[in-house]
Amino acid sequence: MDEKIRTEDWPDVLLERWSDEAARSPGWVQKPLAADFIAYAHAPAATCVLLPVPALQRAWRQHGRQWIGLYGQRRARNAGYTSVSVPVPRGVLMQAIVEAMFVS
């Protein structure tokens, strides 16, 4: 289990595309993780959604470029690096995860 906590109640899930943009280090949505689920919490609302990592990452591979075009990217400047994330509305992401669980 991996945990992500938002300190404000946003209507989206912020998917980390690049953990270090300049070094092109993949973020958690596109790199191998040693976790089956991500517990994604919105602290002010005291809510948490469990995101299944394999289906989440498959949904990202299927829709990531489209989501970047639709929802843009957010940069977080940290000491020595900048991370880049995509804010995907919760309903859109959850639907894509469900669809990613079907294989034909």
N, C-alpha and C positions, 0 to 999 in steps of 0.2 A: 504494500500500500504506500503510495506517495501522497503527500498532502500539499494543497495550494490554498491559501487563504486570501480573500479579498477583504480589505478593511472598509470598503464602501459597497453599498448595495447596487451594483450595476446589473442591467438586464442581459448581460452577455457572459460568455466564458472567454477569457483571454488566453489564446493558444500561443505558446512561445515557439515562434518559428526559428529564431536565432538566439542562442544564449550569449554569443559574442559576434556581433555583426561583422566587424572588421576581420576577424579570424575565420569567419564562416563556420563557426562551431554550431552544429544543429541544436535547436531547442528541444524541449521534452516532447513536443508533438511529432517530431520527425526523427528521433534517435532511439536506439534500443533502450528499453527501461527494464530494470529488475523489479518490476511491480506489475501486478495483475490489474489493479485499479488505481485511479487517481481520485482521492477524496477532495472535491472542489467545494470549498465553503465560502459563504457570504456571511461574514461575522455579524453585521448589524441586524440582519434578518434571522440569524441563528438557523440557517439552512445549509444543507450540504447535499451535493449530488455525487453519486459514485459513477465515475466514467470508466468503462472497461477499456483498458489500454489497446488491445489488438483492434477492436472495432473502431475506437477513436482514431487511431493512426491510419487505418484503412479509409475511414471517412475523410481524413485530411488529404490522403493521396488522391482520392476521387474528386474532392471539391476545393482543396486549398487555394489553387490559383483563382478560382471564381470568387471565393470568399475575400481574398486580398483585394480584388477589383471592386467588390460590392461594399466591403466594410472598412477597407484601408488597413493601415498598420500603425501601431503605437510603439514609440521608442522610449526606453527607460535608460537614462544615462546613469551609470554606476561608476565607482572608482576604477578607472582603467579599462572599462569596456561598456558597450551599449547593447542591450538586448532588444529584440524586435518581436512583437506579438500581434496577433490578429484578433479583434474582438468580434466573436461570432455570437449572434443572438442564441440564447439557450434553446428555444424551440427549434430553430434551424439545425443546431448542432445535434440535439437529441434525435430528431428525425433522420439525419444523415447517419448517425450511429446505428439506429435500428435498421436502416436500409443496408448498411455495410455488413450486417450480420447475415444477410441473405446472399447466397452464392448460386449462380446459375451457370 
